[in-house]
Amino acid sequence: MPAFPTPLSISVLALLNERPMHPYEMYQLLLERHEDRIVKVRPGSLYHVVERLEDRELVEATGTERAGNRPERTTYAISDSGRSTLVTWIDDSVRTPVNEYPIFPLALSELHNLPKEDAVAAIKARVAGLDELIAETDHLIKYAHDADVYEAYWFSADYLRTKNVAERDWLRTTVSRIEKGDLPWPHGRN
């Protein structure tokens, strides 16, 4: 069984802390808010998470409705225990830095296994991808700002932008160092 709480379960609890809703509504709202940039969101896994949260008594079904020919939709609300779990997780996660073991630092630590030209090409491709992410994030931030959305709702986008800019700039410097020979490539990997 995966560690609990999972990122998606926290997102579900946070949505239900706003108001009761059914899983499909949660899914649509997560996509509309671009939360799929910070948590993996799939309809099937979201329904499974809601079931697990209900089993743990962190959410409770408040009603079922049917609209036309659509399947029945069960609406859920957060329980007091769910609210406590949400608040504790947020507080602990902000207070305590942890190594989350992202894949990219591992890939960097093994980049020496590629020939120098391939390594440079891979880094340049990542830089281009980061430039696209930064531009998309700039657009989302401008949209939220122009719509007078409280910054507390979207400042995580600014964090991600800052992180991506720092990574992109570091990678550009690294490519420059490799190309100039300031960062010598292992012998036989030219």
N, C-alpha and C positions, 0 to 999 in steps of 0.2 A: 504494500500500500504506500502511495506517495506521501511525502512529508506533509504535514498539515500545519497551518493553512497554506494552500497553494496560491500563487498570484491570482488565478482566475477566481478562486473562492473569496479572496479579499475584495476583488472587483465586484462580485455579486453582492457581498455583504454591504459594500459601500453604496451600491445602487439602491438596495432595499432600505438602507438607512435614510435615503431621500424620500422614498414612498413605496408602497406595495406595488408589485408589477409581476407579470408573467415572464417566463424565460425568453420567449421570442422578443418581447419588448426590451428586455435587458440586452439581448444580442444586438438589436437594431440601435439602441442607445450607445452601446460601446463602440460600434462602428461609426455612428454619427459624430461621436466625440473624439474619434481617432485614437481611442484607447488601445486598439489593436497594434499600435506602435510600441506599447510598453507591456502588453500581456497577450499571450497567444489565445485567440478567441475563435472557437469553432462551435457551431450550433450543438452538435452532438455532445461535445465535452462540457458545454455550458449546462445542458440538461442533466448530465451526470453529476456535475458539481452541485447543482441545486438539490438533487436527491441525497447526496452525501451530507449536505448542510442540514437538510431536513432530518436525516437519520441521527445527526449529532445534536438536534434540537436547537440549532442556531438560526433556523428559519422555520416558518410554519405556513401551511396552506391556509388561505383566508377565504377562498371561494373558487368556484369553477364556472366558467361561462362558455357559451357557444354563440358565434356570430355567423348566421347563414349556414353555408355548407362547410365551413371551416371546422377543424377538429376542436374538441374542448380545450380550453386553456385554463390552467390552474394559476391563480394569483398567489404570490407568496409575500410575506412580510418578515422583517427581521425580528428576532426574539431579543429579550433582554440579554441573554447569554451571547447571542450573536453580536449585539452592539458592544458588549464588553470585550469579546474576542477581537473585533475590528479595532477598537480603540487601543487595546494592549499591543496588537501587532504593529499598528502604525507607530506608536510611541517607541517601541523597542527597535523597529527597523530604522527609524530616523536617528535615534540616539547611538546605536551601536554599529560601527562599520564592520563589515564582514567581507571576506574574499569570496565572491560569487563564482569564481572559476570560469570566466567567459572563455570561449574557444579562441578568440583572436590572439591574446597573448601567447597561447600555446603555439598557434600557427607562426607567430613571429619568432618564437624561440627555436623553431625548426626550419625557418626560412632558408638557412644556410644549406639545406639539402637540395635547393634548386640552383641551377646555374645562375650566375649573376644577372644576365639579361632577362631571364624568366622572372627572377625575383623582382627586378625593377619594374617589369611590365605588370606583374601582379599588384605591386604597390600602387602604381599609377592608375590601374583600373579601380582599386579601392578608393583612391583619392577622388576619382571622377564620380563614383557612387556616393561618397560623402558629400561632394558638392551638390548633388541632386537632393540628398536628404536635407541638407542645410537650407537649400532654396525652398523645398516643400515646407519645412518647419517655419521658415520666415513668413511664408504665405499664411500658414495656420495662425501664427502669432499675430500677424497684422489683422486677420479676420476677427480673432477673439478681441483684440484691442479695439478695433473699429466698432464691434458690436457691444462694447462696454461690458464685457464679461469680466467679473471680478478676477483679478490676476491670480488669486489663490487657487482658482479652478484650473488654470493653465500654465502656471509657472514651471511645472515639470517639463513642458516643451522647451522653455528657455534653458533649463538644465541640460536636456538632451542636445540642444543646439550647441551650447558651450562645450560640452564633451566632444561632440563631433568636430567642431572647429579646432579644438586642441589636438585631437587625433589627426585630422587632415594636415594641420600645420607641422606636426611632428613627422608625419610620413613624408611630406614634401622635403623637409630638411634631411631626412634619412636618405631619400633618393638622391638628393644633391650630393650628400657625403659619399654615397656608393659610387656615383658617376665620376666624382672628382678624385676618387681613390683615398679620401680621408677615412673611409670605413672600408678597410681591406676585406675582400671576399676570400673565404677559405681556399687554400691551394687546390687546384684541380676543379674548381667550381666556376671558372670564368666562362 
